[in-house]
């Protein structure tokens, strides 16, 4: 009987991709917290995860270097954030403390998905080896 990694791991591989992209968006906001005129961006995680899951189910992948790259990109899920604070006069809309909190939250969810996948891998290894190790 063949093992289906898609069934074993579920949505977690797609979630890791989206969380990594989200971390980059948040890190960019933090890095530009003092840049005049910089507008904070945010990702619609649910929309990006749905995009990633649908591409994961179709199984599309680049098989030749001249093919179009169909890897999941979540740029359509990245939007400018509505500022929670008044303009400080330089046009920057980044709230550094909020961004750090979002980064921490995103990191915790990323780690949870990694731990889930590690547990699944251990279980699969145990099943393959017949319970030995």
N, CA, C and O atoms as a DFTB+ gen file, in Angstrom:
532 C
 N C O
     1  1       0.847      -1.178       0.000
     2  2       0.000       0.000       0.000
     3  2       0.897       1.247       0.000
     4  3       1.827       1.360       0.798
     5  1       0.601       2.157      -0.892
     6  2       1.369       3.391      -1.021
     7  2       0.940       4.407       0.036
     8  3      -0.228       4.484       0.419
     9  1       1.911       5.173       0.487
    10  2       1.635       6.221       1.462
    11  2       1.397       7.524       0.706
    12  3       2.215       7.929      -0.120
    13  1       0.287       8.166       0.988
    14  2      -0.013       9.459       0.368
    15  2       0.419      10.565       1.322
    16  3      -0.188      10.768       2.373
    17  1       1.476      11.275       0.941
    18  2       1.963      12.351       1.796
    19  2       0.962      13.500       1.851
    20  3       0.850      14.184       2.868
    21  1       0.233      13.712       0.752
    22  2      -0.788      14.763       0.759
    23  2      -1.841      14.480       1.821
    24  3      -2.277      15.387       2.530
    25  1      -2.245      13.229       1.928
    26  2      -3.242      12.863       2.938
    27  2      -2.639      12.883       4.339
    28  3      -3.292      13.292       5.299
    29  1      -1.392      12.439       4.445
    30  2      -0.746      12.373       5.758
    31  2      -0.496      13.754       6.350
    32  3      -0.717      13.973       7.541
    33  1      -0.036      14.684       5.518
    34  2       0.328      16.007       6.016
    35  2      -0.806      17.015       5.940
    36  3      -0.774      18.031       6.635
    37  1      -1.795      16.757       5.120
    38  2      -2.930      17.674       5.010
    39  2      -2.519      19.043       4.509
    40  3      -1.751      19.170       3.555
    41  1      -3.032      20.046       5.154
    42  2      -2.826      21.432       4.727
    43  2      -1.516      22.026       5.267
    44  3      -1.148      23.140       4.895
    45  1      -0.828      21.311       6.120
    46  2       0.343      21.879       6.804
    47  2       1.497      22.288       5.885
    48  3       2.108      23.323       6.149
    49  1       1.838      21.547       4.826
    50  2       2.903      22.049       3.935
    51  2       2.530      23.385       3.293
    52  3       3.367      24.281       3.183
    53  1       1.276      23.515       2.874
    54  2       0.826      24.783       2.288
    55  2       0.840      25.880       3.347
    56  3       1.208      27.019       3.062
    57  1       0.441      25.538       4.560
    58  2       0.436      26.505       5.649
    59  2       1.844      27.025       5.930
    60  3       2.032      28.215       6.184
    61  1       2.831      26.130       5.885
    62  2       4.224      26.553       6.112
    63  2       4.681      27.535       5.042
    64  3       5.363      28.513       5.347
    65  1       4.311      27.279       3.790
    66  2       4.688      28.195       2.706
    67  2       4.072      29.572       2.927
    68  3       4.743      30.595       2.786
    69  1       2.797      29.584       3.271
    70  2       2.100      30.855       3.467
    71  2       2.660      31.579       4.682
    72  3       2.859      32.793       4.637
    73  1       2.915      30.861       5.762
    74  2       3.482      31.480       6.971
    75  2       4.861      32.071       6.690
    76  3       5.192      33.138       7.206
    77  1       5.668      31.387       5.876
    78  2       6.990      31.912       5.534
    79  2       6.858      33.208       4.726
    80  3       7.583      34.172       4.973
    81  1       5.945      33.226       3.776
    82  2       5.713      34.437       2.981
    83  2       5.194      35.569       3.875
    84  3       5.604      36.721       3.727
    85  1       4.297      35.236       4.795
    86  2       3.750      36.229       5.714
    87  2       4.853      36.806       6.596
    88  3       4.860      38.003       6.882
    89  1       5.784      35.956       7.026
    90  2       6.908      36.429       7.836
    91  2       7.744      37.445       7.052
    92  3       8.222      38.427       7.620
    93  1       7.916      37.210       5.757
    94  2       8.675      38.158       4.931
    95  2       7.960      39.502       4.815
    96  3       8.595      40.555       4.861
    97  1       6.645      39.460       4.665
    98  2       5.867      40.706       4.563
    99  2       5.979      41.498       5.861
   100  3       6.206      42.707       5.839
   101  1       5.819      40.810       6.991
   102  2       5.893      41.478       8.293
   103  2       7.302      42.009       8.553
   104  3       7.470      43.122       9.051
   105  1       8.314      41.205       8.213
   106  2       9.704      41.640       8.407
   107  2      10.006      42.876       7.560
   108  3      10.740      43.765       7.992
   109  1       9.445      42.929       6.367
   110  2       9.627      44.104       5.514
   111  2       9.020      45.335       6.167
   112  3       9.604      46.418       6.125
   113  1       7.847      45.169       6.771
   114  2       7.229      46.288       7.486
   115  2       8.110      46.768       8.630
   116  3       8.309      47.970       8.808
   117  1       8.633      45.828       9.401
   118  2       9.487      46.181      10.542
   119  2      10.747      46.895      10.058
   120  3      11.172      47.890      10.645
   121  1      11.336      46.376       8.984
   122  2      12.567      46.981       8.456
   123  2      12.334      48.394       7.950
   124  3      13.256      49.210       7.946
   125  1      11.112      48.693       7.524
   126  2      10.805      50.012       6.974
   127  2      10.013      50.898       7.934
   128  3       9.374      51.863       7.514
   129  1      10.058      50.570       9.207
   130  2       9.289      51.328      10.198
   131  2       9.672      52.800      10.250
   132  3       8.850      53.639      10.621
   133  1      10.901      53.124       9.886
   134  2      11.368      54.513       9.928
   135  2      11.519      55.133       8.533
   136  3      12.066      56.227       8.396
   137  1      11.041      54.445       7.515
   138  2      11.152      54.948       6.143
   139  2       9.992      55.893       5.851
   140  3       8.837      55.468       5.864
   141  1      10.275      57.151       5.592
   142  2       9.188      58.096       5.304
   143  2       8.379      57.656       4.080
   144  3       8.937      57.280       3.050
   145  1       7.063      57.711       4.219
   146  2       6.164      57.381       3.121
   147  2       5.898      55.903       2.928
   148  3       5.105      55.532       2.062
   149  1       6.546      55.040       3.718
   150  2       6.332      53.594       3.562
   151  2       4.943      53.229       4.086
   152  3       4.540      53.664       5.165
   153  1       4.225      52.433       3.315
   154  2       2.886      51.982       3.695
   155  2       2.965      50.520       4.122
   156  3       3.444      49.671       3.370
   157  1       2.495      50.235       5.328
   158  2       2.516      48.872       5.852
   159  2       1.636      47.962       5.010
   160  3       0.573      48.363       4.535
   161  1       2.101      46.726       4.833
   162  2       1.365      45.727       4.075
   163  2       0.993      44.577       4.990
   164  3       1.644      44.331       6.006
   165  1      -0.051      43.889       4.616
   166  2      -0.479      42.718       5.364
   167  2      -0.987      41.664       4.413
   168  3      -1.369      41.963       3.282
   169  1      -0.990      40.428       4.875
   170  2      -1.430      39.323       4.050
   171  2      -2.766      38.802       4.547
   172  3      -2.981      38.657       5.751
   173  1      -3.650      38.524       3.618
   174  2      -4.895      37.840       3.943
   175  2      -4.554      36.360       4.009
   176  3      -4.559      35.669       2.990
   177  1      -4.256      35.871       5.220
   178  2      -3.750      34.513       5.388
   179  2      -4.734      33.487       4.848
   180  3      -4.328      32.549       4.162
   181  1      -6.007      33.645       5.142
   182  2      -7.001      32.666       4.706
   183  2      -7.048      32.569       3.187
   184  3      -7.103      31.468       2.638
   185  1      -7.026      33.702       2.507
   186  2      -7.052      33.713       1.044
   187  2      -5.797      33.054       0.484
   188  3      -5.877      32.253      -0.448
   189  1      -4.643      33.386       1.046
   190  2      -3.385      32.809       0.583
   191  2      -3.342      31.307       0.826
   192  3      -2.841      30.557      -0.012
   193  1      -3.862      30.861       1.963
   194  2      -3.889      29.436       2.270
   195  2      -4.809      28.697       1.305
   196  3      -4.485      27.593       0.868
   197  1      -5.940      29.287       0.971
   198  2      -6.848      28.671      -0.007
   199  2      -6.164      28.542      -1.363
   200  3      -6.304      27.517      -2.030
   201  1      -5.418      29.581      -1.782
   202  2      -4.676      29.522      -3.045
   203  2      -3.643      28.397      -2.995
   204  3      -3.522      27.613      -3.936
   205  1      -2.907      28.325      -1.900
   206  2      -1.864      27.309      -1.764
   207  2      -2.462      25.911      -1.748
   208  3      -1.921      24.995      -2.367
   209  1      -3.572      25.744      -1.046
   210  2      -4.215      24.435      -0.967
   211  2      -4.738      23.997      -2.330
   212  3      -4.635      22.822      -2.682
   213  1      -5.298      24.925      -3.098
   214  2      -5.823      24.552      -4.409
   215  2      -4.688      24.163      -5.347
   216  3      -4.849      23.248      -6.154
   217  1      -3.548      24.834      -5.261
   218  2      -2.402      24.462      -6.095
   219  2      -1.803      23.149      -5.623
   220  3      -1.291      22.376      -6.432
   221  1      -1.861      22.887      -4.316
   222  2      -1.341      21.635      -3.771
   223  2      -2.188      20.474      -4.287
   224  3      -1.653      19.408      -4.594
   225  1      -3.499      20.669      -4.386
   226  2      -4.390      19.606      -4.836
   227  2      -4.253      19.327      -6.325
   228  3      -4.402      18.182      -6.753
   229  1      -3.971      20.352      -7.121
   230  2      -3.842      20.136      -8.558
   231  2      -2.541      19.436      -8.904
   232  3      -2.424      18.836      -9.973
   233  1      -1.564      19.504      -8.013
   234  2      -0.304      18.812      -8.232
   235  2       0.543      19.414      -9.336
   236  3       1.421      18.742      -9.878
   237  1       0.296      20.667      -9.679
   238  2       1.073      21.301     -10.734
   239  2       2.487      21.574     -10.241
   240  3       2.699      22.027      -9.116
   241  1       3.435      21.288     -11.105
   242  2       4.812      21.601     -10.765
   243  2       5.613      21.813     -12.045
   244  3       5.229      21.349     -13.118
   245  1       6.703      22.504     -11.918
   246  2       7.572      22.807     -13.055
   247  2       8.435      21.581     -13.331
   248  3       9.203      21.156     -12.469
   249  1       8.312      21.007     -14.536
   250  2       9.043      19.798     -14.859
   251  2      10.142      20.026     -15.889
   252  3      10.920      19.117     -16.180
   253  1      10.208      21.220     -16.433
   254  2      11.219      21.554     -17.433
   255  2      11.588      23.020     -17.261
   256  3      10.726      23.840     -16.944
   257  1      12.861      23.362     -17.465
   258  2      13.294      24.731     -17.184
   259  2      12.629      25.781     -18.068
   260  3      12.643      26.961     -17.720
   261  1      12.042      25.385     -19.207
   262  2      11.381      26.350     -20.079
   263  2       9.886      26.479     -19.793
   264  3       9.202      27.294     -20.413
   265  1       9.389      25.695     -18.877
   266  2       7.976      25.812     -18.495
   267  2       7.777      27.031     -17.610
   268  3       8.715      27.519     -16.979
   269  1       6.547      27.512     -17.573
   270  2       6.232      28.595     -16.657
   271  2       6.343      28.090     -15.233
   272  3       6.036      26.933     -14.948
   273  1       6.779      28.955     -14.348
   274  2       6.888      28.602     -12.942
   275  2       5.508      28.711     -12.305
   276  3       4.938      29.800     -12.241
   277  1       4.965      27.587     -11.833
   278  2       3.618      27.584     -11.268
   279  2       3.640      27.445      -9.757
   280  3       2.614      27.160      -9.140
   281  1       4.816      27.647      -9.157
   282  2       4.861      27.579      -7.697
   283  2       3.963      28.652      -7.109
   284  3       3.744      29.705      -7.707
   285  1       3.453      28.361      -5.930
   286  2       2.517      29.267      -5.290
   287  2       3.182      30.590      -4.951
   288  3       4.229      30.630      -4.305
   289  1       2.561      31.663      -5.395
   290  2       2.977      32.999      -5.002
   291  2       1.746      33.685      -4.434
   292  3       0.646      33.555      -4.971
   293  1       1.936      34.399      -3.367
   294  2       0.800      34.933      -2.628
   295  2       0.695      36.445      -2.741
   296  3       0.098      37.096      -1.884
   297  1       1.272      36.999      -3.792
   298  2       1.291      38.455      -3.911
   299  2      -0.112      39.030      -4.002
   300  3      -0.330      40.172      -3.597
   301  1      -1.071      38.267      -4.524
   302  2      -2.433      38.790      -4.618
   303  2      -3.092      38.881      -3.247
   304  3      -4.095      39.575      -3.085
   305  1      -2.538      38.188      -2.268
   306  2      -3.087      38.215      -0.915
   307  2      -2.477      39.320      -0.065
   308  3      -2.932      39.568       1.052
   309  1      -1.444      39.986      -0.589
   310  2      -0.778      41.052       0.146
   311  2      -1.424      42.379      -0.235
   312  3      -1.477      42.751      -1.407
   313  1      -1.903      43.072       0.767
   314  2      -2.589      44.348       0.570
   315  2      -1.987      45.384       1.515
   316  3      -1.314      45.036       2.485
   317  1      -2.235      46.652       1.224
   318  2      -1.839      47.691       2.172
   319  2      -2.758      47.616       3.375
   320  3      -3.960      47.388       3.236
   321  1      -2.187      47.809       4.562
   322  2      -2.980      47.775       5.796
   323  2      -3.647      49.117       6.036
   324  3      -3.122      50.168       5.669
   325  1      -4.807      49.057       6.656
   326  2      -5.460      50.282       7.119
   327  2      -4.770      50.654       8.422
   328  3      -4.748      49.853       9.357
   329  1      -4.202      51.861       8.503
   330  2      -3.445      52.227       9.705
   331  2      -4.325      52.299      10.959
   332  3      -5.466      52.760      10.916
   333  1      -3.758      51.829      12.070
   334  2      -4.438      51.892      13.368
   335  2      -4.049      53.141      14.147
   336  3      -4.644      53.450      15.180
   337  1      -3.062      53.843      13.653
   338  2      -2.562      55.016      14.365
   339  2      -2.630      56.228      13.444
   340  3      -2.626      56.076      12.222
   341  1      -2.693      57.413      14.007
   342  2      -2.708      58.614      13.162
   343  2      -1.360      58.815      12.469
   344  3      -0.324      58.363      12.959
   345  1      -1.388      59.486      11.347
   346  2      -0.170      59.777      10.598
   347  2       0.756      60.632      11.457
   348  3       0.335      61.616      12.065
   349  1       2.021      60.236      11.493
   350  2       3.006      60.967      12.302
   351  2       3.618      62.130      11.540
   352  3       4.497      62.818      12.058
   353  1       3.166      62.351      10.326
   354  2       3.658      63.473       9.544
   355  2       4.596      63.081       8.421
   356  3       4.826      63.870       7.505
   357  1       5.150      61.863       8.476
   358  2       6.070      61.441       7.416
   359  2       5.432      60.473       6.430
   360  3       6.091      60.018       5.496
   361  1       4.146      60.151       6.630
   362  2       3.432      59.268       5.713
   363  2       3.647      57.786       5.947
   364  3       3.095      56.966       5.213
   365  1       4.433      57.421       6.948
   366  2       4.676      56.021       7.264
   367  2       3.516      55.470       8.085
   368  3       3.085      56.106       9.047
   369  1       3.002      54.285       7.714
   370  2       1.852      53.706       8.419
   371  2       2.209      52.472       9.245
   372  3       1.312      51.755       9.690
   373  1       3.489      52.211       9.458
   374  2       3.915      51.027      10.209
   375  2       3.803      51.283      11.708
   376  3       4.333      52.271      12.218
   377  1       3.111      50.388      12.409
   378  2       3.082      50.378      13.870
   379  2       4.038      49.255      14.285
   380  3       3.664      48.083      14.270
   381  1       5.268      49.614      14.655
   382  2       6.330      48.634      14.899
   383  2       5.949      47.616      15.969
   384  3       6.263      46.433      15.832
   385  1       5.282      48.056      17.027
   386  2       4.908      47.126      18.086
   387  2       3.881      46.111      17.588
   388  3       3.984      44.924      17.896
   389  1       2.903      46.565      16.828
   390  2       1.912      45.650      16.268
   391  2       2.581      44.657      15.323
   392  3       2.241      43.473      15.328
   393  1       3.523      45.124      14.520
   394  2       4.229      44.249      13.576
   395  2       5.021      43.177      14.325
   396  3       5.036      42.017      13.913
   397  1       5.677      43.559      15.418
   398  2       6.423      42.570      16.209
   399  2       5.476      41.530      16.792
   400  3       5.801      40.343      16.822
   401  1       4.313      41.961      17.253
   402  2       3.326      41.015      17.780
   403  2       2.823      40.069      16.689
   404  3       2.670      38.870      16.917
   405  1       2.568      40.622      15.501
   406  2       2.120      39.790      14.380
   407  2       3.204      38.796      13.975
   408  3       2.905      37.651      13.634
   409  1       4.452      39.230      14.012
   410  2       5.560      38.355      13.659
   411  2       5.660      37.197      14.652
   412  3       5.862      36.049      14.257
   413  1       5.520      37.501      15.929
   414  2       5.563      36.473      16.970
   415  2       4.409      35.488      16.801
   416  3       4.614      34.277      16.877
   417  1       3.213      35.993      16.574
   418  2       2.044      35.125      16.384
   419  2       2.243      34.222      15.165
   420  3       1.985      33.020      15.234
   421  1       2.698      34.793      14.061
   422  2       2.945      34.023      12.841
   423  2       3.986      32.932      13.103
   424  3       3.842      31.801      12.640
   425  1       5.026      33.285      13.846
   426  2       6.082      32.336      14.180
   427  2       5.546      31.164      15.010
   428  3       5.941      30.018      14.797
   429  1       4.660      31.453      15.943
   430  2       4.090      30.380      16.771
   431  2       3.264      29.421      15.920
   432  3       3.350      28.207      16.106
   433  1       2.472      29.941      14.998
   434  2       1.688      29.079      14.112
   435  2       2.591      28.263      13.193
   436  3       2.310      27.096      12.916
   437  1       3.671      28.875      12.724
   438  2       4.643      28.170      11.882
   439  2       5.234      26.992      12.657
   440  3       5.303      25.874      12.147
   441  1       5.659      27.257      13.895
   442  2       6.236      26.205      14.733
   443  2       5.224      25.091      15.011
   444  3       5.594      23.917      15.042
   445  1       3.966      25.440      15.212
   446  2       2.929      24.429      15.461
   447  2       2.774      23.511      14.257
   448  3       2.653      22.297      14.415
   449  1       2.778      24.078      13.058
   450  2       2.686      23.254      11.853
   451  2       3.911      22.357      11.709
   452  3       3.788      21.196      11.318
   453  1       5.094      22.890      12.023
   454  2       6.309      22.071      11.968
   455  2       6.241      20.901      12.945
   456  3       6.604      19.775      12.604
   457  1       5.775      21.174      14.159
   458  2       5.668      20.114      15.158
   459  2       4.664      19.052      14.722
   460  3       4.892      17.859      14.921
   461  1       3.556      19.484      14.129
   462  2       2.568      18.534      13.631
   463  2       3.193      17.646      12.558
   464  3       3.040      16.425      12.588
   465  1       3.896      18.262      11.613
   466  2       4.512      17.483      10.535
   467  2       5.597      16.551      11.067
   468  3       5.722      15.421      10.595
   469  1       6.382      17.008      12.039
   470  2       7.387      16.134      12.647
   471  2       6.747      14.917      13.292
   472  3       7.260      13.805      13.170
   473  1       5.633      15.122      13.975
   474  2       4.905      14.011      14.577
   475  2       4.401      13.029      13.528
   476  3       4.480      11.815      13.717
   477  1       3.882      13.557      12.423
   478  2       3.411      12.698      11.331
   479  2       4.564      11.903      10.719
   480  3       4.420      10.718      10.419
   481  1       5.705      12.564      10.539
   482  2       6.872      11.881       9.962
   483  2       7.345      10.757      10.891
   484  3       7.676       9.666      10.427
   485  1       7.377      11.024      12.195
   486  2       7.764       9.980      13.150
   487  2       6.804       8.805      13.078
   488  3       7.220       7.647      13.122
   489  1       5.510       9.112      12.967
   490  2       4.519       8.046      12.861
   491  2       4.684       7.228      11.585
   492  3       4.578       6.002      11.610
   493  1       4.941       7.906      10.474
   494  2       5.161       7.208       9.203
   495  2       6.415       6.345       9.245
   496  3       6.425       5.227       8.729
   497  1       7.492       6.880       9.873
   498  2       8.718       6.112       9.992
   499  2       8.484       4.847      10.830
   500  3       9.004       3.774      10.525
   501  1       7.698       5.005      11.878
   502  2       7.384       3.878      12.745
   503  2       6.565       2.848      11.985
   504  3       6.800       1.648      12.129
   505  1       5.608       3.294      11.178
   506  2       4.782       2.379      10.391
   507  2       5.629       1.643       9.350
   508  3       5.441       0.447       9.125
   509  1       6.551       2.352       8.725
   510  2       7.390       1.741       7.691
   511  2       8.333       0.713       8.297
   512  3       8.531      -0.364       7.734
   513  1       8.912       1.046       9.445
   514  2       9.878       0.139      10.076
   515  2       9.210      -0.953      10.894
   516  3       9.895      -1.801      11.465
   517  1       7.887      -0.945      10.959
   518  2       7.176      -1.984      11.699
   519  2       7.254      -1.797      13.196
   520  3       7.238      -2.770      13.951
   521  1       7.339      -0.543      13.633
   522  2       7.366      -0.258      15.063
   523  2       8.759      -0.266      15.664
   524  3       8.914      -0.050      16.865
   525  1       9.766      -0.509      14.855
   526  2      11.160      -0.527      15.324
   527  2      11.743       0.873      15.220
   528  3      12.051       1.299      14.107
   529  1      11.912       1.603      16.290
   530  2      12.568       2.899      16.276
   531  2      11.612       3.971      16.017
   532  3      11.994       5.141      15.970
